[in-house]
Amino acid sequence: MGPIDVVDDRSALAGGVGEPLLSVRDLRTYFVSDEGVVKAVDGVSFDLDRGERLAIVGESGSGKSVTALSILGLVDPPAGHVVGGQVVFEGRDLLGLDERHLRAVRGRRVGYVFQDPMTALDPSFTVGSQLVETIRLHTRLSRVEARESALQLLNDVHIAQPERRFGAYPHQLSGGMRQRVVIALALACDPVLLIADEPTTALDVTTQAQVLDLVFGLADQRGTAVLLITHDFGVVAGTCDRVLVMYAGRVVEAGRTEEVLRAPRHPYTAALLGSLVRIGEERRARLTPVPGAPPSLVHVPGGCPFHPRCGFCTDRCSTEAPVWLGAPGDGVACHRAEEVDLVTHVTRR
């Protein structure tokens, strides 16, 4: 198979000066289930600039991964489909592209690091052949040139003896090595955006740190923007410029990472931060789990969806949905954002 829609004129793709690399507005992705319509993503908006690091944080089922998959048209119909919104990337609305043009964006302009490398890699092909195929699919390199590029990528992601690993099958590699191969695949064609969806979920703590350092280090070297999907605020601190906090398919808070960590404005954000162990406090800190459980996305509570779990809930919270206060990348959706001292709540032990 030859290269697909290789775009040589980058100016045809790029937006105007000062425009975000990625602009998502009112994105809504629903799934049809036996119980009803699952509103997995329900009105998500944010911007991502070139070279920026943005994290989306929330519990399992909050809509983080579905948001990322929706951006690249990877939600499988007919059960799941994007029902509305805009995803403008380099000046084009991706939701209006057909599958052929979307394939030209995936891999070439946007790299994707999936949660589970065993499902992201084909077990019947060597890692080298998968890298070569990906490179040749999106470029005009010869097979020999693609092989040299693949070997360099394996070296870049710190895989020892790259020539030997080139001929290995995924099951012959450790979990950490497999995830490094997935990162190499995502970066194979020098994308301008890297989406990393819980890239360290199945790894031990030491390997997690190595993989995250690798992702951000390579992104910095290449000037690649990063959209990180994670449930762990500890990962976000010190690595990402901005953070979006999602709950029940919606963004409830967004802002500069250091500001959100220092002074959260939404009770859910404060609850997530309150469940973290801070350095130096391991022996004396008492973890405070977020009370209750996330709601069913088929039957999302009325008003503020977090109100059944919120210690600051009022009657208004249970009946009236809060409006978004602020810009898409810096704001909060909470009736009591201006009156509740959440900083004290997070730091109290």
Contacts in CASP RR format, 6 or more apart in sequence:
PFRMAT RR
TARGET T0000
AUTHOR 0000-0000-0000
METHOD contacts of the structure
MODEL  1
MGPIDVVDDRSALAGGVGEPLLSVRDLRTYFVSDEGVVKAVDGVSFDLDR
GERLAIVGESGSGKSVTALSILGLVDPPAGHVVGGQVVFEGRDLLGLDER
HLRAVRGRRVGYVFQDPMTALDPSFTVGSQLVETIRLHTRLSRVEARESA
LQLLNDVHIAQPERRFGAYPHQLSGGMRQRVVIALALACDPVLLIADEPT
TALDVTTQAQVLDLVFGLADQRGTAVLLITHDFGVVAGTCDRVLVMYAGR
VVEAGRTEEVLRAPRHPYTAALLGSLVRIGEERRARLTPVPGAPPSLVHV
PGGCPFHPRCGFCTDRCSTEAPVWLGAPGDGVACHRAEEVDLVTHVTRR
1 137 0 8 1.000
2 136 0 8 1.000
2 137 0 8 1.000
3 136 0 8 1.000
3 137 0 8 1.000
3 138 0 8 1.000
3 139 0 8 1.000
3 140 0 8 1.000
4 100 0 8 1.000
4 103 0 8 1.000
4 104 0 8 1.000
4 137 0 8 1.000
4 138 0 8 1.000
5 100 0 8 1.000
5 101 0 8 1.000
5 103 0 8 1.000
5 104 0 8 1.000
5 108 0 8 1.000
6 104 0 8 1.000
6 108 0 8 1.000
6 138 0 8 1.000
6 139 0 8 1.000
6 140 0 8 1.000
7 13 0 8 1.000
7 104 0 8 1.000
7 108 0 8 1.000
7 109 0 8 1.000
13 90 0 8 1.000
13 91 0 8 1.000
13 92 0 8 1.000
13 109 0 8 1.000
14 90 0 8 1.000
14 91 0 8 1.000
15 90 0 8 1.000
15 91 0 8 1.000
16 91 0 8 1.000
19 91 0 8 1.000
20 47 0 8 1.000
20 48 0 8 1.000
20 49 0 8 1.000
20 88 0 8 1.000
21 48 0 8 1.000
21 49 0 8 1.000
21 50 0 8 1.000
21 51 0 8 1.000
21 52 0 8 1.000
21 89 0 8 1.000
21 90 0 8 1.000
21 192 0 8 1.000
21 193 0 8 1.000
21 225 0 8 1.000
22 47 0 8 1.000
22 48 0 8 1.000
22 71 0 8 1.000
22 87 0 8 1.000
22 88 0 8 1.000
22 89 0 8 1.000
22 193 0 8 1.000
22 225 0 8 1.000
22 227 0 8 1.000
23 47 0 8 1.000
23 48 0 8 1.000
23 86 0 8 1.000
23 87 0 8 1.000
23 88 0 8 1.000
23 89 0 8 1.000
24 44 0 8 1.000
24 45 0 8 1.000
24 46 0 8 1.000
24 47 0 8 1.000
24 67 0 8 1.000
24 71 0 8 1.000
24 85 0 8 1.000
24 86 0 8 1.000
24 87 0 8 1.000
24 88 0 8 1.000
25 45 0 8 1.000
25 85 0 8 1.000
25 86 0 8 1.000
25 88 0 8 1.000
25 328 0 8 1.000
26 43 0 8 1.000
26 44 0 8 1.000
26 45 0 8 1.000
26 84 0 8 1.000
26 85 0 8 1.000
26 86 0 8 1.000
27 41 0 8 1.000
27 43 0 8 1.000
27 44 0 8 1.000
27 45 0 8 1.000
27 67 0 8 1.000
27 70 0 8 1.000
27 71 0 8 1.000
27 82 0 8 1.000
27 84 0 8 1.000
27 85 0 8 1.000
27 86 0 8 1.000
27 87 0 8 1.000
28 39 0 8 1.000
28 41 0 8 1.000
28 42 0 8 1.000
28 43 0 8 1.000
28 44 0 8 1.000
28 82 0 8 1.000
28 83 0 8 1.000
28 84 0 8 1.000
28 85 0 8 1.000
29 40 0 8 1.000
29 41 0 8 1.000
29 66 0 8 1.000
29 67 0 8 1.000
29 70 0 8 1.000
29 75 0 8 1.000
29 80 0 8 1.000
29 81 0 8 1.000
29 82 0 8 1.000
29 83 0 8 1.000
30 37 0 8 1.000
30 38 0 8 1.000
30 39 0 8 1.000
30 40 0 8 1.000
30 80 0 8 1.000
30 81 0 8 1.000
30 83 0 8 1.000
31 37 0 8 1.000
31 38 0 8 1.000
31 40 0 8 1.000
31 79 0 8 1.000
31 80 0 8 1.000
32 38 0 8 1.000
32 78 0 8 1.000
32 79 0 8 1.000
32 80 0 8 1.000
33 79 0 8 1.000
33 298 0 8 1.000
35 296 0 8 1.000
35 298 0 8 1.000
36 298 0 8 1.000
37 298 0 8 1.000
38 297 0 8 1.000
38 298 0 8 1.000
39 249 0 8 1.000
39 297 0 8 1.000
39 298 0 8 1.000
39 300 0 8 1.000
40 61 0 8 1.000
40 63 0 8 1.000
40 66 0 8 1.000
40 249 0 8 1.000
40 297 0 8 1.000
41 63 0 8 1.000
41 66 0 8 1.000
41 67 0 8 1.000
41 70 0 8 1.000
41 249 0 8 1.000
42 248 0 8 1.000
42 249 0 8 1.000
42 250 0 8 1.000
42 300 0 8 1.000
43 85 0 8 1.000
43 249 0 8 1.000
43 250 0 8 1.000
43 251 0 8 1.000
44 67 0 8 1.000
44 246 0 8 1.000
44 249 0 8 1.000
44 250 0 8 1.000
44 251 0 8 1.000
45 251 0 8 1.000
45 328 0 8 1.000
45 329 0 8 1.000
46 54 0 8 1.000
46 244 0 8 1.000
46 251 0 8 1.000
46 254 0 8 1.000
46 328 0 8 1.000
46 329 0 8 1.000
47 328 0 8 1.000
47 329 0 8 1.000
48 54 0 8 1.000
48 193 0 8 1.000
48 225 0 8 1.000
48 227 0 8 1.000
49 225 0 8 1.000
50 192 0 8 1.000
50 223 0 8 1.000
50 225 0 8 1.000
51 219 0 8 1.000
51 223 0 8 1.000
51 224 0 8 1.000
51 225 0 8 1.000
51 226 0 8 1.000
52 225 0 8 1.000
52 226 0 8 1.000
52 241 0 8 1.000
52 242 0 8 1.000
53 216 0 8 1.000
53 219 0 8 1.000
53 225 0 8 1.000
53 226 0 8 1.000
53 228 0 8 1.000
53 239 0 8 1.000
53 240 0 8 1.000
53 241 0 8 1.000
53 242 0 8 1.000
54 225 0 8 1.000
54 226 0 8 1.000
54 227 0 8 1.000
54 228 0 8 1.000
54 240 0 8 1.000
54 241 0 8 1.000
54 242 0 8 1.000
54 243 0 8 1.000
54 244 0 8 1.000
55 227 0 8 1.000
55 228 0 8 1.000
55 229 0 8 1.000
55 230 0 8 1.000
55 235 0 8 1.000
55 236 0 8 1.000
55 239 0 8 1.000
55 240 0 8 1.000
55 242 0 8 1.000
55 243 0 8 1.000
55 244 0 8 1.000
55 257 0 8 1.000
56 64 0 8 1.000
56 67 0 8 1.000
56 68 0 8 1.000
56 227 0 8 1.000
56 228 0 8 1.000
56 229 0 8 1.000
56 230 0 8 1.000
56 243 0 8 1.000
56 244 0 8 1.000
56 246 0 8 1.000
57 64 0 8 1.000
57 230 0 8 1.000
57 231 0 8 1.000
57 232 0 8 1.000
57 233 0 8 1.000
57 236 0 8 1.000
57 243 0 8 1.000
57 244 0 8 1.000
57 245 0 8 1.000
57 246 0 8 1.000
57 272 0 8 1.000
58 64 0 8 1.000
58 230 0 8 1.000
58 231 0 8 1.000
58 245 0 8 1.000
58 246 0 8 1.000
58 247 0 8 1.000
58 272 0 8 1.000
59 231 0 8 1.000
59 247 0 8 1.000
59 272 0 8 1.000
59 290 0 8 1.000
59 294 0 8 1.000
60 231 0 8 1.000
60 294 0 8 1.000
61 249 0 8 1.000
61 294 0 8 1.000
61 297 0 8 1.000
62 246 0 8 1.000
62 247 0 8 1.000
62 248 0 8 1.000
62 249 0 8 1.000
62 294 0 8 1.000
63 246 0 8 1.000
63 249 0 8 1.000
64 197 0 8 1.000
64 229 0 8 1.000
64 230 0 8 1.000
64 231 0 8 1.000
64 246 0 8 1.000
65 115 0 8 1.000
65 197 0 8 1.000
65 198 0 8 1.000
65 229 0 8 1.000
66 75 0 8 1.000
66 249 0 8 1.000
67 229 0 8 1.000
67 246 0 8 1.000
68 112 0 8 1.000
68 195 0 8 1.000
68 197 0 8 1.000
68 227 0 8 1.000
68 229 0 8 1.000
69 75 0 8 1.000
69 197 0 8 1.000
70 82 0 8 1.000
70 87 0 8 1.000
71 87 0 8 1.000
71 89 0 8 1.000
71 94 0 8 1.000
71 110 0 8 1.000
71 195 0 8 1.000
72 94 0 8 1.000
72 102 0 8 1.000
72 105 0 8 1.000
72 106 0 8 1.000
72 110 0 8 1.000
72 112 0 8 1.000
72 195 0 8 1.000
73 82 0 8 1.000
73 94 0 8 1.000
73 95 0 8 1.000
73 102 0 8 1.000
74 112 0 8 1.000
75 81 0 8 1.000
75 82 0 8 1.000
82 95 0 8 1.000
84 95 0 8 1.000
85 95 0 8 1.000
86 93 0 8 1.000
86 95 0 8 1.000
87 93 0 8 1.000
87 94 0 8 1.000
87 95 0 8 1.000
88 94 0 8 1.000
89 105 0 8 1.000
89 109 0 8 1.000
89 110 0 8 1.000
89 193 0 8 1.000
90 109 0 8 1.000
90 192 0 8 1.000
94 102 0 8 1.000
94 105 0 8 1.000
97 105 0 8 1.000
104 138 0 8 1.000
106 112 0 8 1.000
107 134 0 8 1.000
107 138 0 8 1.000
107 186 0 8 1.000
107 188 0 8 1.000
107 189 0 8 1.000
107 191 0 8 1.000
108 138 0 8 1.000
108 189 0 8 1.000
108 191 0 8 1.000
109 191 0 8 1.000
109 192 0 8 1.000
109 193 0 8 1.000
110 191 0 8 1.000
110 192 0 8 1.000
110 193 0 8 1.000
110 194 0 8 1.000
110 195 0 8 1.000
111 186 0 8 1.000
111 187 0 8 1.000
111 189 0 8 1.000
111 191 0 8 1.000
111 193 0 8 1.000
111 194 0 8 1.000
111 195 0 8 1.000
112 186 0 8 1.000
112 194 0 8 1.000
112 195 0 8 1.000
112 197 0 8 1.000
113 120 0 8 1.000
113 179 0 8 1.000
113 182 0 8 1.000
113 183 0 8 1.000
113 186 0 8 1.000
113 194 0 8 1.000
113 195 0 8 1.000
113 196 0 8 1.000
113 197 0 8 1.000
113 199 0 8 1.000
113 215 0 8 1.000
114 120 0 8 1.000
114 182 0 8 1.000
114 197 0 8 1.000
115 197 0 8 1.000
115 198 0 8 1.000
115 199 0 8 1.000
115 201 0 8 1.000
115 202 0 8 1.000
116 201 0 8 1.000
116 202 0 8 1.000
117 170 0 8 1.000
117 175 0 8 1.000
117 176 0 8 1.000
117 178 0 8 1.000
117 179 0 8 1.000
117 181 0 8 1.000
117 182 0 8 1.000
118 170 0 8 1.000
118 171 0 8 1.000
118 178 0 8 1.000
120 182 0 8 1.000
120 185 0 8 1.000
121 127 0 8 1.000
121 130 0 8 1.000
121 170 0 8 1.000
121 178 0 8 1.000
121 181 0 8 1.000
121 182 0 8 1.000
121 185 0 8 1.000
122 130 0 8 1.000
122 170 0 8 1.000
123 169 0 8 1.000
123 170 0 8 1.000
123 171 0 8 1.000
124 169 0 8 1.000
125 133 0 8 1.000
125 169 0 8 1.000
126 166 0 8 1.000
126 167 0 8 1.000
126 168 0 8 1.000
126 169 0 8 1.000
127 154 0 8 1.000
127 165 0 8 1.000
127 166 0 8 1.000
127 167 0 8 1.000
127 168 0 8 1.000
127 169 0 8 1.000
127 170 0 8 1.000
127 173 0 8 1.000
127 181 0 8 1.000
128 147 0 8 1.000
128 150 0 8 1.000
128 154 0 8 1.000
128 166 0 8 1.000
128 167 0 8 1.000
129 167 0 8 1.000
130 181 0 8 1.000
130 185 0 8 1.000
131 146 0 8 1.000
131 149 0 8 1.000
131 150 0 8 1.000
131 153 0 8 1.000
131 154 0 8 1.000
131 166 0 8 1.000
131 181 0 8 1.000
131 184 0 8 1.000
131 185 0 8 1.000
131 188 0 8 1.000
132 143 0 8 1.000
132 146 0 8 1.000
132 147 0 8 1.000
132 150 0 8 1.000
134 185 0 8 1.000
134 188 0 8 1.000
134 189 0 8 1.000
135 141 0 8 1.000
135 146 0 8 1.000
135 149 0 8 1.000
135 150 0 8 1.000
135 188 0 8 1.000
135 189 0 8 1.000
136 143 0 8 1.000
136 146 0 8 1.000
138 188 0 8 1.000
138 189 0 8 1.000
139 146 0 8 1.000
139 189 0 8 1.000
141 149 0 8 1.000
147 166 0 8 1.000
149 188 0 8 1.000
150 166 0 8 1.000
150 184 0 8 1.000
150 188 0 8 1.000
151 162 0 8 1.000
151 163 0 8 1.000
151 166 0 8 1.000
153 184 0 8 1.000
153 187 0 8 1.000
153 188 0 8 1.000
154 162 0 8 1.000
154 165 0 8 1.000
154 166 0 8 1.000
154 180 0 8 1.000
154 181 0 8 1.000
154 184 0 8 1.000
155 162 0 8 1.000
156 184 0 8 1.000
156 187 0 8 1.000
156 218 0 8 1.000
157 180 0 8 1.000
157 181 0 8 1.000
157 183 0 8 1.000
157 184 0 8 1.000
157 187 0 8 1.000
157 214 0 8 1.000
157 218 0 8 1.000
158 180 0 8 1.000
158 210 0 8 1.000
158 214 0 8 1.000
159 165 0 8 1.000
159 177 0 8 1.000
159 180 0 8 1.000
159 181 0 8 1.000
159 184 0 8 1.000
165 173 0 8 1.000
165 177 0 8 1.000
170 178 0 8 1.000
170 181 0 8 1.000
173 181 0 8 1.000
175 202 0 8 1.000
175 203 0 8 1.000
175 207 0 8 1.000
176 203 0 8 1.000
176 207 0 8 1.000
176 211 0 8 1.000
179 199 0 8 1.000
179 200 0 8 1.000
179 203 0 8 1.000
179 207 0 8 1.000
179 211 0 8 1.000
180 211 0 8 1.000
180 214 0 8 1.000
182 199 0 8 1.000
183 199 0 8 1.000
183 211 0 8 1.000
183 214 0 8 1.000
183 215 0 8 1.000
183 218 0 8 1.000
186 194 0 8 1.000
186 196 0 8 1.000
187 194 0 8 1.000
187 218 0 8 1.000
187 222 0 8 1.000
187 224 0 8 1.000
190 222 0 8 1.000
190 224 0 8 1.000
191 224 0 8 1.000
192 223 0 8 1.000
192 224 0 8 1.000
192 225 0 8 1.000
193 224 0 8 1.000
193 225 0 8 1.000
193 226 0 8 1.000
193 227 0 8 1.000
194 215 0 8 1.000
194 219 0 8 1.000
194 224 0 8 1.000
194 225 0 8 1.000
194 226 0 8 1.000
194 227 0 8 1.000
195 226 0 8 1.000
195 227 0 8 1.000
195 229 0 8 1.000
196 215 0 8 1.000
196 226 0 8 1.000
196 227 0 8 1.000
196 228 0 8 1.000
196 229 0 8 1.000
197 229 0 8 1.000
198 229 0 8 1.000
198 230 0 8 1.000
198 231 0 8 1.000
199 211 0 8 1.000
199 212 0 8 1.000
199 215 0 8 1.000
199 228 0 8 1.000
200 207 0 8 1.000
200 208 0 8 1.000
200 211 0 8 1.000
200 212 0 8 1.000
200 235 0 8 1.000
203 211 0 8 1.000
212 235 0 8 1.000
212 239 0 8 1.000
215 226 0 8 1.000
216 226 0 8 1.000
216 239 0 8 1.000
218 224 0 8 1.000
219 225 0 8 1.000
219 226 0 8 1.000
226 240 0 8 1.000
228 235 0 8 1.000
228 236 0 8 1.000
228 239 0 8 1.000
228 240 0 8 1.000
230 236 0 8 1.000
233 261 0 8 1.000
233 272 0 8 1.000
233 273 0 8 1.000
233 276 0 8 1.000
234 276 0 8 1.000
236 243 0 8 1.000
236 257 0 8 1.000
237 257 0 8 1.000
237 261 0 8 1.000
238 257 0 8 1.000
240 257 0 8 1.000
241 256 0 8 1.000
241 257 0 8 1.000
242 254 0 8 1.000
242 255 0 8 1.000
242 256 0 8 1.000
242 257 0 8 1.000
242 329 0 8 1.000
242 330 0 8 1.000
243 254 0 8 1.000
243 255 0 8 1.000
243 256 0 8 1.000
243 257 0 8 1.000
243 260 0 8 1.000
244 251 0 8 1.000
244 253 0 8 1.000
244 254 0 8 1.000
244 255 0 8 1.000
244 329 0 8 1.000
245 251 0 8 1.000
245 252 0 8 1.000
245 253 0 8 1.000
245 254 0 8 1.000
245 260 0 8 1.000
245 266 0 8 1.000
245 268 0 8 1.000
245 269 0 8 1.000
245 272 0 8 1.000
246 252 0 8 1.000
247 268 0 8 1.000
247 294 0 8 1.000
247 305 0 8 1.000
247 306 0 8 1.000
248 294 0 8 1.000
248 295 0 8 1.000
248 297 0 8 1.000
248 300 0 8 1.000
248 305 0 8 1.000
248 306 0 8 1.000
249 297 0 8 1.000
250 305 0 8 1.000
250 333 0 8 1.000
251 324 0 8 1.000
251 333 0 8 1.000
252 266 0 8 1.000
252 268 0 8 1.000
252 269 0 8 1.000
252 306 0 8 1.000
252 332 0 8 1.000
252 333 0 8 1.000
252 334 0 8 1.000
253 260 0 8 1.000
253 264 0 8 1.000
253 265 0 8 1.000
253 266 0 8 1.000
253 268 0 8 1.000
253 269 0 8 1.000
253 331 0 8 1.000
253 332 0 8 1.000
253 333 0 8 1.000
253 334 0 8 1.000
254 260 0 8 1.000
254 328 0 8 1.000
254 329 0 8 1.000
254 330 0 8 1.000
254 331 0 8 1.000
254 332 0 8 1.000
255 329 0 8 1.000
255 330 0 8 1.000
255 331 0 8 1.000
256 330 0 8 1.000
260 269 0 8 1.000
261 273 0 8 1.000
262 343 0 8 1.000
263 342 0 8 1.000
263 343 0 8 1.000
264 270 0 8 1.000
264 273 0 8 1.000
264 342 0 8 1.000
264 343 0 8 1.000
264 346 0 8 1.000
265 331 0 8 1.000
265 332 0 8 1.000
265 334 0 8 1.000
265 337 0 8 1.000
265 342 0 8 1.000
266 306 0 8 1.000
266 332 0 8 1.000
266 333 0 8 1.000
266 334 0 8 1.000
266 337 0 8 1.000
266 342 0 8 1.000
267 306 0 8 1.000
267 310 0 8 1.000
267 311 0 8 1.000
267 312 0 8 1.000
267 334 0 8 1.000
267 336 0 8 1.000
267 340 0 8 1.000
267 342 0 8 1.000
267 345 0 8 1.000
268 290 0 8 1.000
268 306 0 8 1.000
268 309 0 8 1.000
268 310 0 8 1.000
269 342 0 8 1.000
270 342 0 8 1.000
270 345 0 8 1.000
270 346 0 8 1.000
271 288 0 8 1.000
271 290 0 8 1.000
271 291 0 8 1.000
271 309 0 8 1.000
272 290 0 8 1.000
273 346 0 8 1.000
274 287 0 8 1.000
274 288 0 8 1.000
274 345 0 8 1.000
274 346 0 8 1.000
275 287 0 8 1.000
275 288 0 8 1.000
275 289 0 8 1.000
275 290 0 8 1.000
276 287 0 8 1.000
277 285 0 8 1.000
277 287 0 8 1.000
278 285 0 8 1.000
281 349 0 8 1.000
284 349 0 8 1.000
285 349 0 8 1.000
286 349 0 8 1.000
290 309 0 8 1.000
291 309 0 8 1.000
291 311 0 8 1.000
292 308 0 8 1.000
292 309 0 8 1.000
293 309 0 8 1.000
295 301 0 8 1.000
295 305 0 8 1.000
295 308 0 8 1.000
301 307 0 8 1.000
301 308 0 8 1.000
301 318 0 8 1.000
302 318 0 8 1.000
302 319 0 8 1.000
302 321 0 8 1.000
303 317 0 8 1.000
303 318 0 8 1.000
303 319 0 8 1.000
303 320 0 8 1.000
303 321 0 8 1.000
303 322 0 8 1.000
304 310 0 8 1.000
304 313 0 8 1.000
304 317 0 8 1.000
304 318 0 8 1.000
304 320 0 8 1.000
304 321 0 8 1.000
304 322 0 8 1.000
304 333 0 8 1.000
304 334 0 8 1.000
304 335 0 8 1.000
307 313 0 8 1.000
307 317 0 8 1.000
307 318 0 8 1.000
310 317 0 8 1.000
312 336 0 8 1.000
312 340 0 8 1.000
314 335 0 8 1.000
314 336 0 8 1.000
316 335 0 8 1.000
317 335 0 8 1.000
317 336 0 8 1.000
320 335 0 8 1.000
322 333 0 8 1.000
322 334 0 8 1.000
322 335 0 8 1.000
323 333 0 8 1.000
324 331 0 8 1.000
324 332 0 8 1.000
324 333 0 8 1.000
325 331 0 8 1.000
325 332 0 8 1.000
325 333 0 8 1.000
325 334 0 8 1.000
325 337 0 8 1.000
326 332 0 8 1.000
END
